[in-house]
Amino acid sequence: MRGLLIIFLLFMPLISIAFYLLMWKYSTRTETASQHQMSYRTRFRNRDKVLYYANRFKNNFTKLGNQMKAINSPDERRKMIGDFAKKYVLLVHFYML
């Protein structure tokens, strides 16, 4: 159980780094002056989308922690942590492309 917790805690910084990289990617695009107005709105929306996913991740992580307190079986906890990490690693990978 302690090993799974350590592995899961290693995923947390990686996922947060990926979210910060996404925010940096969408906030530092350079366009020509004629495209400035349209690109500014697009960048703002993309930044908001990344922040939305970060907040959703935080809420789901809190919900997972509350569910973990109610479960006594280590196998169920391991499966729950694996599913959670898999879902967010795939989500981050999809948006990094």
N, C-alpha and C positions, 0 to 999 in steps of 0.2 A: 504494500500500500504506500509506503514512504517513497519507494522508487517511482511509482506512478505520479505521485504528487510532485516530485522533483522534475520529472520529465515534463509534466504539464506546466509547471512554473517556468520551464525553459521556453515553452511555446508562447507564453504571454508577451515577453519582450519582443520576440520576433514578429508577432502579429502587430503589436503597436508600432514597431519600426516600419512595417509594411504600410500601415495606415499613414504614418508621417511622410513616407516616400510618395505615396499617392497624392497627398495634399501638396507636397512640393512640386510634383510633376504637373498638377493642374494649375498651380498658382504662378509658375515661372515660364509660361509659354510666351514666345515673342512673335508678334505679327506686325504687319505693315500698319502705317498710320490710318489708312482708309478702313482697315478691318478692326480698328481699336474698339469702337463702340460695341459691335456684335461680339467680339471675342471677350470683352470684359464681362458681358452678361453670361456667356458660356462658362468662363472660368469660375464665376461666382456660383453658378449652379453646380458645377462639378465639385467645387470645394464643399458646398452644402451636402452633396450626395455622399462624399467621403465622411463628413462629420456625422451624417445620419447613420451610416453603417458603424461608425465607431461608437456612437451612443447605443445603437441596437446591440452591439457586441457586449458593451458594459452591462446593459440590462439583462441580457441572456446569461452572462457569466454570474451575475448576482442570483438570478433565478436558479441556475445550476447549483450554486453553493447551498441554497436553501433546500433543494431537492436532495443533495448529498447528505445533509444532516438527518433526513428521514430514512435513508437506506442503510441497512446493516450489512448487506452482503457485499464482500469485496469484488466479486465478479460483476455484479450490477454496477458498482461504482466505476470499475475499470472500463466497462462497456460505455457507460454514460460519458466519461471523460474522453474516450477515444472518438465517439460520435461527434462530440462538441468540437474537438480539435480538428477532426477531418472536415467538418462542415466549413469552418472558418479558414482553414488552409486552402481549400478549394475555392472559396469566395475570394480570398486575397489573390490567389493565382489567376483567377478569371479577370480581375480588374487590373492586374499588372501587365496583361498582354496588350 
